[in-house]
Amino acid sequence: MSTLASAAMPVAGEIAPDNLGVTLKDEPVRLKDYAGKAVVISFWASWCPYCLKELPILYHVQKAAKGRLQVVAINTEDDDTFRKLVRAMKTLDIAMSYDPEHKARDAFGVNGIPHMVIIGSDGRIVEVFRGYDESSLKPIVAAINRAIGADAPESARP
């Protein structure tokens, strides 16, 4: 990753970058595709145990938000690995993409995982979480609730 990309790491209050990787069919995934919804972006890899625990939880949070939230899971591995993972995780009804040219990672200042960006329905970043674990659950839930403008659903409360 370039030093310039790290220096331009987006922060809370800024408009989020639009590029969210590509699908298995090499179709671009864009933030504007989810206009009007809050979006949780999770950069992840199969070798990250916390990432693998997080994705099903995010799926349930998305489901509990009843259309007000979209989860986009951006895999940081190669396309063959990504293809296998998507097939294995087909029951998770979240948007899955990968970032073969590191464009999304550079735009979001990702230099390690897990890395989560929570974006409000206005397209502005609510919060960025880097290198977090279970101890960050309450702040993550609070940020998601701010993004969707709601109190925590019972099922999403820690």
C-alpha positions as CSV (number, residue, x, y, z in Angstrom):
1,M,0.0,0.0,0.0
2,S,1.3,3.5,-0.8
3,T,2.1,6.0,2.0
4,L,-0.2,8.4,0.3
5,A,-3.2,6.1,0.7
6,S,-2.4,5.7,4.4
7,A,-2.2,9.4,4.8
8,A,-5.6,9.9,3.1
9,M,-7.4,7.4,5.4
10,P,-11.0,8.5,5.6
11,V,-12.4,9.3,9.1
12,A,-15.8,9.8,10.7
13,G,-17.8,12.7,9.1
14,E,-16.2,12.4,5.7
15,I,-18.0,11.1,2.6
16,A,-17.1,7.4,2.1
17,P,-15.3,6.2,-1.0
18,D,-17.6,4.7,-3.6
19,N,-15.5,1.6,-4.6
20,L,-16.3,-1.5,-2.7
21,G,-14.5,-4.1,-4.9
22,V,-16.0,-6.4,-7.5
23,T,-18.3,-9.4,-7.6
24,L,-17.4,-12.9,-8.9
25,K,-18.5,-11.7,-12.3
26,D,-16.1,-8.8,-12.1
27,E,-19.0,-6.3,-11.8
28,P,-18.1,-3.3,-9.6
29,V,-19.8,-2.9,-6.2
30,R,-20.4,0.7,-5.4
31,L,-21.6,2.5,-2.3
32,K,-24.1,4.4,-4.4
33,D,-25.7,1.0,-5.1
34,Y,-27.0,1.2,-1.5
35,A,-28.1,4.8,-1.5
36,G,-30.5,5.6,1.4
37,K,-29.3,2.7,3.5
38,A,-26.7,2.6,6.2
39,V,-23.8,0.3,5.1
40,V,-21.3,-1.8,7.2
41,I,-18.2,-2.6,5.2
42,S,-16.1,-5.4,6.6
43,F,-12.7,-6.1,5.1
44,W,-11.9,-9.8,5.8
45,A,-9.9,-12.9,5.0
46,S,-10.4,-16.6,5.6
47,W,-7.3,-16.8,7.8
48,C,-8.7,-14.2,10.2
49,P,-10.7,-16.1,12.9
50,Y,-12.5,-13.0,14.2
51,C,-13.6,-12.1,10.7
52,L,-15.2,-15.5,10.2
53,K,-17.1,-15.1,13.5
54,E,-18.1,-11.6,12.6
55,L,-19.8,-12.2,9.2
56,P,-22.7,-14.3,10.5
57,I,-23.3,-11.8,13.2
58,L,-23.3,-8.9,10.7
59,Y,-25.8,-10.9,8.6
60,H,-28.2,-11.2,11.6
61,V,-27.7,-7.4,12.4
62,Q,-28.6,-6.7,8.7
63,K,-31.6,-8.9,9.0
64,A,-32.8,-7.2,12.2
65,A,-32.4,-3.8,10.6
66,K,-35.2,-4.7,8.2
67,G,-34.0,-3.1,5.0
68,R,-32.2,-0.1,6.6
69,L,-28.8,-1.6,6.6
70,Q,-26.6,-3.4,4.0
71,V,-23.5,-5.4,4.9
72,V,-20.7,-5.5,2.3
73,A,-18.0,-8.0,3.0
74,I,-14.8,-7.3,1.0
75,N,-12.5,-10.2,0.9
76,T,-8.8,-9.4,0.7
77,E,-7.6,-12.7,-0.9
78,D,-7.2,-13.9,-4.4
79,D,-10.1,-14.7,-6.7
80,D,-9.8,-18.5,-6.4
81,T,-10.0,-18.3,-2.6
82,F,-12.9,-15.8,-2.8
83,R,-14.8,-18.1,-5.2
84,K,-14.5,-21.0,-2.7
85,L,-15.5,-18.8,0.2
86,V,-18.6,-17.4,-1.5
87,R,-19.8,-21.0,-2.3
88,A,-19.2,-22.1,1.3
89,M,-21.0,-19.0,2.7
90,K,-23.9,-19.0,0.3
91,T,-26.4,-18.9,3.2
92,L,-25.2,-15.5,4.3
93,D,-27.4,-13.0,2.5
94,I,-24.9,-10.2,2.5
95,A,-23.1,-8.5,-0.4
96,M,-19.8,-10.2,-1.0
97,S,-17.0,-8.7,-3.1
98,Y,-13.3,-8.9,-3.3
99,D,-10.6,-6.3,-4.1
100,P,-8.1,-7.8,-6.5
101,E,-6.4,-4.4,-7.4
102,H,-6.5,-3.1,-3.8
103,K,-8.5,-0.1,-4.9
104,A,-11.0,-0.4,-2.0
105,R,-8.3,-1.1,0.5
106,D,-6.3,1.9,-0.6
107,A,-9.4,4.2,-0.6
108,F,-10.4,3.1,2.9
109,G,-6.8,3.1,4.3
110,V,-6.9,-0.6,5.1
111,N,-3.5,-1.8,6.3
112,G,-4.7,-4.8,8.4
113,I,-7.8,-6.8,9.2
114,P,-10.3,-6.9,10.7
115,H,-11.2,-3.4,9.4
116,M,-14.8,-2.2,9.5
117,V,-16.3,1.0,8.2
118,I,-19.8,2.0,9.2
119,I,-21.5,4.5,6.9
120,G,-24.8,6.4,7.4
121,S,-27.5,6.6,4.9
122,D,-26.2,10.0,3.9
123,G,-22.9,8.4,2.6
124,R,-20.8,9.8,5.5
125,I,-18.6,7.7,7.6
126,V,-20.0,7.2,11.1
127,E,-17.1,5.2,12.6
128,V,-14.0,3.2,11.5
129,F,-12.9,0.2,13.6
130,R,-9.4,-1.2,13.0
131,G,-7.9,-4.4,14.6
132,Y,-10.9,-4.9,16.9
133,D,-12.2,-7.9,18.8
134,E,-15.1,-8.9,20.9
135,S,-14.4,-6.2,23.4
136,S,-15.4,-3.6,20.7
137,L,-18.9,-5.1,20.3
138,K,-20.7,-2.4,22.3
139,P,-19.1,0.5,20.4
140,I,-19.7,-1.3,17.0
141,V,-23.4,-1.8,17.8
142,A,-23.7,1.8,19.0
143,A,-22.2,3.0,15.7
144,I,-24.4,0.8,13.6
145,N,-27.4,2.2,15.5
146,R,-26.3,5.7,14.9
147,A,-25.9,4.9,11.2
148,I,-29.4,3.6,10.9
149,G,-30.9,6.1,13.3
150,A,-32.5,3.5,15.6
151,D,-32.2,2.0,19.0
152,A,-30.5,-1.4,19.1
153,P,-32.8,-4.3,18.2
154,E,-33.1,-6.8,21.1
155,S,-31.3,-9.4,19.0
156,A,-28.3,-7.1,18.3
157,R,-27.7,-6.0,21.9
158,P,-24.6,-7.4,23.6
